[in-house]
Amino acid sequence: MTIRARFLGGAGEVVRLGMLLEHDYAHLLCDYGLSPDKPVPSYPMECPPVDLVCLTHAHLDHSGMLPWVASRYETTILTTRPSAEVAGILHNDSIKIADSEGYPAPYDKNDVKHTQKVFDYVKHAEWREQAGMEMHFHSAGHIPGSTMYEMRGEKRMLFTGDLNTQNTRLVWGAHPVKTDILFMESTYAGREHPDRKASEKAFLDAIGDTVKRGGVAVVPTFAVGRSQEIALVLKNSGYNVWLDGMAKDVSRVFLRNPDYIRNRKELEKVYESIKFVHSQHGRKQAVKGDVILTTSGMLDGGPVLYYLSQLRNDPKSSVFLTGYQVEGSNGRRLLDTGHIEDKGNSFKINCQVEKFDFSAHAGHKDLVKFAKDSGAKDVVLFHGDKSELLRPDMERFARVHTPKIGDWIDLTG
């Protein structure tokens, strides 16, 4: 069997992933995302016609350009139901952002509707005959519904998407799958995460200090996965917690698909105690509370800008970042300079600012262990800007490939 792979994006970078996989029977596309850069997003290379699309999860850097593909080619998109539903929310939001910021969207609402029609739902632990191979579907441990694709033919292949092997409050960690060729993300190559329990304690202690001095803790969170994880961390805190932004709709999707979350009852209990913001009046009430969970996670838009405008000159209040802040984002600007930008103006944030690690990606050692335990003879690393740092550890047991965008990799031998 001839096996070739080519990255249209996401090789040597942590954005806009898209990988073509060709074998004797079919041409597949694994993820097809965008990077929400400023002032306009960046997109992967143009995708040619494909027979099948495999979507690992809904985050925009993996799903963001699927409506472009679905509107041009007659193809089916495999994914789990929660991934499909959340992707639809994000696709519609991308169109709104394009309209509000004045750049052309790569697709329209009709394309988004059509995309929802061509999703073919898969379930973890099931398998089916597809694209001339036997395909098995496994949890990637990243967010609810995230999926690794195992493809069995003359050789076994595994495409991980974003991967986490550690249990979190929201989902169970992923387990290695025996394979010959492993396509694996490498976001945290060369880096390790602090102990999760220690991070949670430090986060709760910081919120406690903020509330004691009479301030409000603003917690910008990513709507998909991170906001739900942070809500679970806060579940027994007793604080007056408000939730604003797209996370409300995403959380409803997760609760409708309980097979993909670690404990549905726990998540339901959390949302019974949290106050949801539905209006501008609600935002004014939230500013009087203890904790505000709000989008966007990188401070580049959404309700968080309102809360910062209200609290930026209150030294008693805090801004607690809980995710990676991309270069050029408002979140990175805040960490580096103490300022943010809104509508072309720069503002100083005179609050406590701190970042906590709640990553849903595997660290360096866990990536090495996953690859070794998979038994792969070839490991192809993507979705990382420091993938080379994994090479010394992995070359002890496998051939390691760190491709560039546009290059073909021949994995036939």
N, C-alpha and C positions, 0 to 999 in steps of 0.2 A: 504494500500500500504506500503510495506517495503521500507524504504529509508536509505541508508548508504553512507557515504563519507569517503574517505581516501586520504590523501595528500602524493604524491610521492616526493614532494619538495615544497618549498615556505611556509611552516608552521614554524613560529618562526624565519623566515629569509626573506630577501627582494630579493631573487634570485630564479632562476630555478623552477618556479611554475609548478605544475601539480596536478590536483585533479580528482580522480575517483569518479563517482557518480553512484550508483547502485539503481535501483528500480525494481518493479515487471516485467517490460517489456523490459528493456534495460540496458546496461552498457555504460556509457558515460565517455569521458575524456575532462575535461575543461582545456585548455592550456597545453603546454608541452615545457618548456623552458630550457635554460642553463645559467650558470653564466660564463662570460668571464674572469675567474680568471687567474692569472699568477703563474707558467709558463704554466699551462694547464687549460682548462675550467673545471668546476665541473658540473655534470649532476644529474638529479633527479633519483629516484629509477626506475628500469626497469618497463615499462608499460606492463600489460597483454593485450590480445586481447580485443578490445572494438568495440561496434556497431556504435559509432558516436563520432566525435571530435568537440568541440565548441572552436574556437579561438577568444579571445576577441580583440587582436590587435597584431601588427607585432613585437614589441620590442623583442629582443632575449631572455630575461628572461621569455617570454611567448610563443614564437613561435620556439625557436632555435632548438628543437629536433623533430619537426613534420616530417621532411623527414625520420627520423629513424622509426617512427610509420608507415608512409605511405608505406615504403618499405617492411614492415613485415606483415601488416594486411590489409585485404580488408575493408577499411572504408572510409567514406566521411568526409570531414572537412568543417564545416559551418563557414563562415566568410564573411565580406564585401569585395567588389572588391579591394579597396585600401589596405586593410590589407593583402590580398593575394598577390598582386603585390609587395608591399614593403617587405613582408616576403621572397619572392623569391630573391630579391636583397640582403637581409641580409644573407640568407642561402648560396648563392654563395660566398659572402664575407667571411663567416666563413670558407669555404673550403680553400680559398686563404690564410687566416691567419694561418690555421693549416699547410699548405704546407710551408709557409715562416718561421714559428717558429719551425717546425720540430716535431710536434706531430701528431698522427693519427686522422683524421677527423672521426666523427661517421657516416658519409654518404658521398656519392659522387654526382657528377653533374647529373647523371642519376636519382638518388633519388630525387633531387631537381626538375627536370623536371616532374617526376611522381607526385610529391606532387602538383604541379600546376594543373595537370589534375584532381585531386580528390577534389579540392576546389569546393564547392557549394555556390555560392554567395547569401547572404541575404541582405535585405535592412532594414534600421531603419523604425519603425512604421508598418512593415508588420508582418504577422504571418503565420504559416503553421502547419500542423499535422506532427509530427516527433517523432520517438522513443517512441511511445505509449502515447504521450502528445501533448498538444497544445503549441507551442513555439512562443513567441513574442520577438522581437528584438528592443532594445532601445539604444540610444547614451549614452556612458559612459563619455563623456565630456573630455576625456584624450588627445587624438590626433585624427586627421581625420580618420574616419572609426572604432574607438574603440567602442565596443559593449557590452551591458549587455544582458544576456540571461535569459528571464523569461520562466519558465516551469510550465504549468498548468495541474494538474491531480487531484487526490483526495486532494492534497495539492498544494499550489503555492510555487515555489522556484525561487530565483533570484541569479544569479552569476554575480558579478559586473566586475571582472577583475580590472584593475587600474581605479580609479574613480576621477573625479573632478566636483564639483557642481558649481564652479565659472566660469563665462564667461571669456575667454581669447580673445586675438586678432584673434586667429586662429580658435577656435571652441566655440560653445555654451556649457554651463555647463549642467550636467546631472540633471534629476529630479527623485525624489523618485518614486518607483513602489510598489504598494500594494502587500504584499507577506506574507506567513506564515514562510518560512525559508529563511534567508538572508545569503549568502556567500559573505563576504565583505572584501576588502583589508584594511590594517591598517598601511600603510607605515609611516604615520605621527602621529601615536598615541602618545599623550603627547606633541605634538608640534603644533604650529600655524605658519602660514606664515605672513610675513609683508604685509602691504597694497600694492597691485600690482602697483598702480599708483605711490606710493612713491618709490618703487623699480625701476620702469622704469625711473623716474626722476633722481635718484641717479646714475643709470647706464649711462644715457645720459650725465649727468654732468661730470662723470669720464672720459668718452670718450672725451668730450669737453676739459677738462684739458689736456689730453694726446696730442690731436691734437694741442692745443695752444702752448705747449712747444716743438713742432716739432717731436713728437714721433708717433708710430704706435700702435693702440690698437688691440692686437691679442685676438680673442674671440673664444675659443674652444667650439664647440657646438655639441650636439647629432644630427645626421643626420635626425632622424625621429621625427618631431614635434618641437623640441627646435630651430633648425636653422631657421625654417620658422617663428616661433614666434618672435625671435630676429630680423629677417629681417623686420617684420612688425613694431616692435618698432622703428627701424631706418628709417622708410619710408620717413619721412619729415625732416630728420636731415641735409640733404645737404652734407653729407660726401662722400668721395670717398670710396665706400664699395666694397670689393671683396669677392666672395664665392668660396670655394675650397672643394673638397672631395665628398663623396657619397650624400650629401644633394642635389646636382644638380639633380640627377636621382629621388630621393624621391620627390622633389618638383614638378617634371613633372608628377609623378603619382597623386599627390594631385590635380593638376590643371586639369587633365583628369577626375577627379571624383569630380566635384564642389558641388555635393549635400552634401558632408561631411565636407565642410569648411564654415566658417562663412561668408566670403565675397571673392568670387573668383576675382572680379575686383580689389580689394585692393591688393591681392597677385600678380596678374598679373602686376599691376603698379610697385610694389616693384621690381620684377625681370626684368622689363624694365630698371630700373635705376641702378641695381647692375651689376658689371663686373664679368663674370665667368672665372675661371682659368681652362685652358685646357692643359697646357704644363708647362715645367720647365721655359720657357721664361716668361709665364704668372705669375709664382710665383715670379720671379725676379721683375716684374712690380708691383705685389701686395705689396711687401715690401716697395714700394715707395708711397703707398696710405695712407689712414687714418685708415680704419678698415678692418680687415681680419676675416671673419667667416669661420671656418675650423674644420674639424674632425681630431682627435677624441675628444669627449667631456671630456674624462678623461685623455687625453694626453698619451695614451698607444700605439699609433701608428698613421699612417696616415700623411697627409701633415703638421699638427701642429708642428711636430718635426723639419721639415725643417725651418719653420718660427722662432721657438725658437732658432735654431742654428744660425740664422742670426741676431737676435735681443737681445739675452740673455745678452749681455754686454752693452746694450743701456739703461741707466737710464731714458731717456726721454720716452721710450716705456712702454707698460703695457700689462699684461695678466689678462683678466677678465673672471673668471669661472662663468658659468651660470647654473650649475646643480650639483646634488649630486655626491660627489667623494668617491667611494668605498674604504674601507680600503685596502691598498696594491697597489692602483692605483698610477700612476704618478701624477695625480691631487692632491690626498691626500698628497703625498710626498712633492709636491711643497708647499702646504698650511702649512704643519707641519715643513718643514726643509728648504724651499727655494731652493731645488735641484730637478732635475729630472734625470732619468736614460735613456740612449739610447745605445743599443748594448753593454750592460755591463759596460758602463762608466757613472759616475755621473757628472752632470754639475750644477753649481750655476746659477740661473736666477737672474740677477742684474737689473730686471725691477720692476715696481710697480705690485704687485699681489693682487687681490681683488676678493671676491666671492659675487655674487648677487643671490637672490632667485627668480627664474622663474619657480618654480615647477608646474607640471601639475597634482598633487595629492591633494585631499581634506585634509585640516588640521583637528585637533582633534575635534573641535566644529562642523564642517561640517559633519564629519563622524557620530557623535552622532545624529545630527539632521536628517541626511539621514536615519539612522536605525530606529529612533523613528517614522518618518513620513511614513516609509514603513509599519508600523504596525506588523512587524515580531515578532513572539513569540520565535523563536530561531535565534540567530545571531552567525555565525561561522566566526571567524576572521583569516585571513591569510595574507601573503605578508607583514609581519612586525616583527621586532625584539623586539618591546615593546608593543605588543598587549594587555598585561595585564593592561596597563594604561587606556584602554577604559572600562574595566570591571565595575568599580564603577559607572560610568555614565550610562552605558547601562543596568546594572542589575535592574535598576528601572523599566524597562518596558519589559525586555526579558531575556530568558536564554542565557548566553554567553558561547561559546565554544572556547577555544584556544588550538587546537590540536597540537600534535607533529608529525613529519614526520613518516609515517608508521602506525599510529594508526587509527583504524576504529572508526567512530562516528555513532551511531545509532540515527536517527532522526525520527523514525517511530511514536513515541508517540506524 
